[in-house]
């Protein structure tokens, strides 16, 4: 989890590249903009979200993701 706390921002670009490769294999088109838009949209939906939560001790940053059961709190 320590690695995920430091590199959660890398997931979004990695997902875009991954979905562009998958989209290129499934639906072969020459339109780069279409591939980039669809891949970016799907990656945005699946990527982790960062929220700022107000609690008794002050504001804390929290990361939630579809594939994690518990949220991760950043310092």
ZICOR-V77335 format. One record per residue. PHI is phi in whole degrees, -180 to 180 (* if undefined). OMEGA is omega in whole degrees, 0 to 359 (none if undefined). Layout:
# ZICOR-V77335
PHI	OMEGA
PHI	OMEGA
This chain:
# ZICOR-V77335
*	180
-64	178
-65	179
-65	179
-63	183
-86	188
-122	181
-65	181
-72	178
-80	184
-65	183
-60	178
-66	178
-65	178
-65	178
-62	180
-63	179
-60	181
-71	175
-67	178
-67	178
-64	181
-64	179
-69	179
-73	183
-81	186
-124	185
-84	179
-136	180
-90	183
-78	180
-68	182
-64	178
-66	178
-62	182
-66	181
-66	181
-65	180
-65	178
-65	179
-65	180
-66	178
-66	178
-65	179
-66	185
-88	186
-68	180
-68	180
-109	177
-111	180
-123	172
-105	185
-108	175
-93	176
-132	185
-66	182
-89	181
126	181
-86	175
-129	177
-95	183
-131	178
-109	175
-119	181
-146	181
-60	187
-93	178
-109	179
-76	181
-110	176
-82	181
-109	180
-101	178
-91	178
-81	none
